Amino acid sequence: PPASQNNEQGSTLRDLLTTTAGKLRLGSTDAGIAFAPVYSTGTASGKSGRTMPNILDDIIASVVENKIPPNRAPKINVKSEIKDEPKDDKKCIQDDCSKRYSDIQYSWICDKHVLWLRDHKNSNNWKLFKECWKQGRPVLVSGMHKKMNFSLWKAESISLDFGNQQADILNCKDSIISNTNVKEFWDGFEDVSKRQKIKNGETALLKLKDWPSGEDFKAMMPARYEDLLKSLPLPEYCSPEGKLNLASHLPGFFVRPDLGPRLCSAYGVAATKDHDIGTTNLHIEVSDVVNILVYVGIAKGNGVLSKSGVLKKLEEEDLDDLLRKRLKDSSELPGALWHIYAGKDADKIREFLQKIAKEQGLEVLPEHDPIRDQSWYVNKKLRQRLFEEYGVKTCTVIQFLGDAIILPAGALHQV
């Protein structure tokens, strides 16, 4: 169209910014707005507090919801509106939550960095989750397996139904991927004697690489797909049809990330000599993630740690007191160890890993990104150095059977 028409329609980003900013109401919670305001967690002075929203998000919200005429450019008075915003630091949130959400069973773990929702059935969980999610913090929801058909998720059941399928199997220690029968993986899931051996005779630590995933999951495992969907925590956010699941409401022309679901299955490190390796190296997901531990296998065979030995190993971690208490509960079955870092620490962690690579005589190429390449599992010794040299503290979470861990996009994690 002619330039004059472009000006009338406010079609450029500059036009959009200048003609709609004045209409924003900071912190608006009007029903129906599709894009919630995003706030930073600190101010220029270094004090924690709720500050200016992400202006572009709010402009999009304002234009989409209110269809503001682009030829109007009223003045904006930011100061007068911001000064009345309530303080939103951690202590304020937690104190306030204890009063407002007394009907919800919850705790704060990992130095009050992670919200633990203990009753998955409480229909008000999403309200407290929303408060925590604004701060970009991980959330743990326990007991999800109680809603599921447990027989569908047993290793022997999956092997019986899909053992003839081909998939990529990853050797977690030296990253060799081979395309092989899934049955071979599942046969050794709880019987160490049936697991592959590597060159020195050591038992291989194997992982099924995202098998199956996305549409393949739904087509191949319809019963399990339905069982998973009806059992998702916080369905308002996590369900594909959730009213607060933004990805579900994006127009069709958006390029969406792979939202899954995908099955992540791996042997535990309890049967290996080296306990300083992981089944998922340190990485970042581009979308929010919910990970539910649907099954924990108890491996048997030579060289496997007893249950008490596994618990002792986990107790050596830097754990929250509440997690230590869960470990002593005989009704709880631990299955995975997570280390989680805030997205704001990504650059420090990247710099640290590059420094360690140089110390070890590894080649560090300019285009190499240790986080994107998922080339590191940060062991206990390195985690300690990361804290001492860069001030980055590790958030350690044990995932028990039925636990759902919900991570915001950009949070670094390893398992």
C-alpha positions in Angstrom: 0.0 0.0 0.0 1.1 3.7 -0.5 3.1 5.3 2.3 0.2 7.5 3.3 -1.8 4.4 4.1 1.0 2.9 6.1 1.1 6.0 8.2 -2.6 5.8 8.9 -2.5 2.2 9.9 0.5 2.6 12.1 2.1 -0.4 10.5 5.7 0.1 11.7 7.0 -0.9 15.1 7.9 2.8 15.7 4.3 3.8 15.0 3.0 1.1 17.2 5.2 2.1 20.1 4.5 5.8 19.9 0.8 5.6 19.3 -0.2 3.0 21.9 2.1 3.5 24.9 -0.1 6.1 26.5 -3.0 3.7 26.7 -1.2 1.2 28.9 -2.3 0.7 32.4 0.6 -0.8 34.2 -0.1 -4.0 36.0 -3.6 -4.3 34.5 -5.3 -7.5 35.3 -8.4 -6.9 33.2 -10.2 -10.2 32.4 -9.7 -11.3 28.8 -6.2 -9.8 28.2 -4.3 -12.6 26.5 -0.8 -11.4 27.4 0.0 -11.0 31.1 2.4 -8.1 32.0 5.9 -9.3 32.6 7.9 -7.6 35.4 11.5 -7.6 36.2 12.6 -8.6 39.7 14.9 -5.7 40.5 15.3 -2.0 40.1 18.2 0.1 38.9 19.2 0.8 42.5 19.6 -2.9 43.2 16.6 -3.1 45.5 14.2 -5.9 44.7 10.8 -4.6 43.6 8.2 -4.7 40.9 9.2 -2.3 38.1 8.2 -1.4 34.6 6.5 -4.1 32.6 7.8 -5.4 29.3 6.4 -2.5 27.2 6.2 -4.5 24.0 4.2 -7.3 25.6 1.8 -4.8 27.1 1.4 -2.9 23.8 0.6 -6.1 22.0 -1.9 -7.0 24.7 -3.4 -3.5 24.5 -3.7 -3.5 20.7 -5.0 -7.1 20.6 -7.6 -6.6 23.3 -8.6 -3.0 23.0 -7.9 -2.3 19.3 -6.6 1.2 20.1 -6.7 3.5 17.1 -3.1 4.0 16.0 -3.6 7.7 15.2 -4.1 8.6 18.9 -1.0 9.3 20.9 -1.9 10.4 24.4 0.7 11.3 27.0 1.9 8.7 29.5 2.7 9.4 33.1 4.7 6.4 34.2 5.9 7.8 37.6 2.5 8.4 39.1 1.4 4.9 38.3 4.5 3.0 39.4 4.8 4.6 42.8 1.7 2.9 44.0 2.9 -0.6 42.9 3.3 -2.9 46.0 6.7 -4.2 46.9 7.2 -7.7 45.4 10.4 -9.1 47.0 10.6 -12.7 48.1 9.8 -12.1 51.8 6.8 -10.0 50.9 5.5 -12.7 48.5 5.9 -15.6 51.0 4.4 -13.7 53.9 1.5 -12.6 51.8 1.0 -16.1 50.4 0.8 -17.6 53.9 -2.2 -15.4 54.6 -4.0 -15.5 51.3 -3.5 -19.1 50.4 -4.0 -20.8 53.8 -6.3 -23.4 52.1 -3.4 -24.7 50.0 -0.8 -27.2 51.2 2.6 -25.9 50.1 6.2 -25.3 51.3 9.2 -23.4 50.0 12.3 -25.4 49.3 15.9 -24.8 48.0 16.4 -21.7 50.1 12.8 -20.5 49.3 13.6 -20.6 45.5 11.3 -23.5 44.6 7.5 -23.7 45.4 6.4 -27.2 46.5 2.7 -27.8 46.0 2.0 -30.9 48.1 -1.7 -31.6 47.2 -2.1 -32.1 43.5 -5.9 -32.2 43.9 -6.4 -28.7 45.2 -8.2 -26.7 42.6 -6.8 -23.4 43.9 -3.2 -24.4 43.3 -3.0 -22.3 40.1 -3.6 -19.1 42.1 -0.4 -19.6 44.2 1.4 -21.0 41.2 0.7 -17.7 39.4 2.3 -15.7 42.1 5.5 -17.8 42.0 5.5 -18.0 38.2 5.7 -14.2 37.9 9.0 -14.5 39.6 10.3 -17.1 37.1 10.8 -19.7 39.8 10.6 -23.5 39.4 7.6 -25.3 40.9 7.3 -28.9 42.3 3.9 -30.6 42.4 3.8 -34.1 44.1 1.5 -37.0 43.9 0.7 -36.9 40.1 1.1 -40.7 39.8 -2.0 -41.1 42.0 -4.1 -39.8 39.1 -2.5 -42.1 36.5 -3.0 -45.6 35.4 0.3 -46.9 36.8 0.2 -50.2 34.9 0.6 -48.3 31.6 4.0 -46.9 32.6 5.8 -49.9 33.9 9.0 -50.8 32.0 7.8 -54.3 31.2 4.5 -52.9 29.8 6.2 -50.5 27.5 8.7 -53.1 26.4 5.9 -55.6 25.7 3.9 -53.1 23.6 6.7 -51.4 21.7 9.8 -53.6 22.0 10.0 -54.1 18.2 10.3 -50.3 17.6 13.6 -48.8 16.5 15.1 -45.7 18.3 18.3 -43.8 19.1 19.9 -45.1 22.3 22.5 -42.7 23.8 25.4 -43.9 25.9 25.5 -41.1 28.4 29.2 -41.5 29.2 30.7 -41.2 25.7 27.7 -39.9 23.6 27.6 -42.8 21.1 24.2 -43.0 19.5 23.0 -46.2 17.9 19.7 -47.1 16.2 18.6 -50.3 17.8 15.6 -52.2 19.1 13.8 -50.6 22.0 13.4 -54.0 23.7 17.2 -54.2 24.2 17.0 -51.0 26.3 14.0 -52.1 28.4 15.3 -55.6 29.0 18.2 -54.0 30.9 16.1 -51.4 32.6 15.8 -53.3 35.9 18.2 -56.2 35.2 21.8 -55.1 35.1 23.0 -58.4 33.7 21.1 -57.7 30.5 22.7 -54.3 30.0 25.3 -53.5 27.3 28.9 -53.4 28.3 31.4 -50.8 27.1 35.0 -51.6 26.1 36.5 -52.0 29.6 33.6 -54.3 30.6 31.8 -51.5 32.5 28.0 -51.4 32.4 26.8 -48.8 29.9 24.6 -46.0 31.2 21.9 -45.8 28.4 19.1 -43.4 27.6 16.3 -43.5 25.1 16.7 -40.2 23.2 13.2 -38.5 23.4 11.3 -41.6 22.2 8.6 -41.1 21.2 8.0 -37.4 20.9 5.3 -35.0 19.8 2.8 -36.3 17.3 4.6 -39.7 17.3 3.8 -40.0 21.0 0.1 -39.4 20.4 -0.1 -41.7 17.4 2.0 -44.5 18.9 0.7 -44.4 22.5 -2.8 -43.0 22.4 -3.8 -44.6 25.8 -0.7 -43.3 27.5 -1.2 -39.9 25.8 -4.7 -39.6 27.2 -3.6 -40.8 30.6 -0.8 -38.2 30.7 -3.0 -35.3 29.6 -5.7 -36.0 32.2 -3.0 -36.2 34.9 -1.1 -33.0 34.2 -0.6 -30.7 37.1 -2.1 -27.2 37.1 -4.2 -27.9 33.9 -5.0 -24.2 33.6 -1.4 -23.7 32.6 -0.1 -27.1 31.6 -2.9 -28.7 29.6 -2.8 -28.1 25.8 -6.3 -26.5 26.1 -5.5 -24.6 29.3 -7.0 -21.1 29.4 -3.6 -19.8 30.7 -1.5 -21.8 28.4 -0.4 -19.0 26.0 1.0 -21.4 23.4 -2.4 -22.9 22.9 -3.9 -19.5 21.9 -1.2 -18.4 19.4 -2.3 -17.9 15.8 -1.5 -20.7 13.5 1.1 -18.7 11.6 3.4 -18.6 14.6 6.4 -21.0 14.5 5.9 -23.0 17.7 8.6 -25.0 19.6 8.1 -28.7 20.0 5.7 -28.8 22.9 5.8 -32.6 23.2 5.0 -34.7 25.0 8.1 -36.8 24.9 9.1 -39.9 26.9 12.5 -39.5 28.6 13.8 -42.9 29.8 17.2 -43.6 31.3 19.1 -46.1 33.5 20.1 -44.8 36.9 23.7 -44.2 37.8 23.5 -46.5 40.8 24.8 -49.4 38.7 27.8 -47.5 37.3 31.2 -47.0 38.8 31.2 -43.3 38.0 28.5 -41.4 39.8 29.7 -38.0 38.5 27.8 -38.4 35.2 24.3 -37.5 34.3 21.6 -38.8 31.9 20.8 -35.3 30.9 23.6 -32.7 30.7 23.3 -29.1 31.5 21.0 -27.3 29.0 18.2 -24.8 28.4 14.8 -25.4 26.9 13.2 -22.7 24.8 9.7 -23.2 26.2 8.4 -23.8 29.7 8.7 -27.5 30.7 6.7 -29.8 32.9 8.4 -33.1 33.7 6.5 -35.9 35.5 8.3 -38.9 36.9 5.9 -41.7 36.0 8.0 -44.7 36.9 11.0 -45.6 39.0 12.7 -48.9 38.3 14.6 -50.8 41.0 17.7 -52.3 39.3 19.0 -55.7 40.4 22.3 -57.3 39.8 26.0 -57.1 40.6 27.5 -53.7 41.4 24.1 -52.1 42.1 23.8 -50.0 45.2 21.2 -51.1 47.7 18.3 -48.7 48.4 20.1 -47.6 51.6 23.2 -47.0 49.5 21.3 -44.9 47.0 19.7 -42.9 49.9 23.2 -42.3 51.4 24.5 -41.0 48.1 21.6 -38.6 47.8 22.1 -37.4 51.4 25.6 -36.3 50.4 24.0 -33.7 48.2 23.4 -30.1 49.3 19.8 -30.7 50.2 17.0 -28.7 51.7 15.8 -30.0 55.1 12.4 -30.8 53.7 13.9 -33.0 51.0 16.0 -34.8 53.6 12.8 -35.5 55.5 11.2 -36.9 52.3 14.2 -39.2 51.8 13.5 -40.8 55.2 9.8 -41.4 54.3 9.5 -45.1 53.3 6.4 -44.4 51.2 8.4 -42.0 48.9 10.5 -43.4 46.1 13.3 -41.1 44.8 14.1 -41.5 41.2 16.0 -38.5 39.8 18.4 -35.8 41.0 18.1 -32.3 39.4 20.4 -29.3 39.6 18.7 -26.1 38.5 20.0 -22.6 37.8 18.3 -19.3 37.1 18.4 -18.1 33.6 20.1 -14.9 34.7 23.2 -16.9 35.6 23.6 -18.4 32.1 26.5 -16.1 31.1 28.4 -16.8 34.3 28.0 -20.5 33.9 29.0 -20.4 30.2 32.2 -18.5 31.1 32.9 -20.9 34.0 32.6 -24.0 31.8 34.8 -22.4 29.1 37.4 -21.8 31.7 37.2 -25.4 33.0 37.5 -26.6 29.4 40.8 -24.6 28.9 42.1 -26.0 32.2 41.5 -29.5 31.0 43.3 -28.8 27.7 40.2 -28.9 25.6 39.8 -26.7 22.5 37.4 -23.9 23.0 36.2 -22.6 19.6 34.5 -19.1 19.3 31.3 -20.7 18.1 31.3 -23.3 20.9 28.5 -22.9 23.5 28.8 -25.5 26.3 25.2 -25.0 27.3 23.7 -25.1 23.8 25.8 -28.1 22.9 24.8 -29.9 26.2 28.4 -31.0 26.6 28.8 -30.8 30.4 27.4 -32.5 33.5 28.5 -30.2 36.3 29.7 -32.6 39.1 29.8 -31.8 42.8 33.4 -30.5 42.7 32.6 -28.1 39.8 29.4 -27.0 41.5 31.3 -25.9 44.5 33.8 -24.0 42.4 31.0 -22.4 40.5 29.7 -21.0 43.8 33.1 -20.0 45.2 34.4 -18.3 42.0 31.2 -16.9 40.4 28.7 -16.7 43.3 26.3 -19.0 41.4 24.4 -21.3 43.8 23.0 -24.6 42.7 19.3 -25.4 43.4 19.2 -29.2 44.1 15.9 -31.0 43.9 15.2 -34.7 44.3 12.3 -35.9 42.1 10.3 -38.6 43.7 7.8 -40.9 41.9 4.8 -38.8 40.8 6.6 -35.5 41.2 6.1 -32.9 38.4 8.8 -30.4 38.1 7.7 -27.2 36.2 10.6 -25.0 34.9 10.3 -21.6 33.2 11.9 -21.3 29.8 15.5 -20.3 30.1 16.2 -22.1 33.4 19.3 -24.2 33.2 19.1 -27.7 34.4 20.8 -31.2 34.4 19.5 -34.6 35.6 
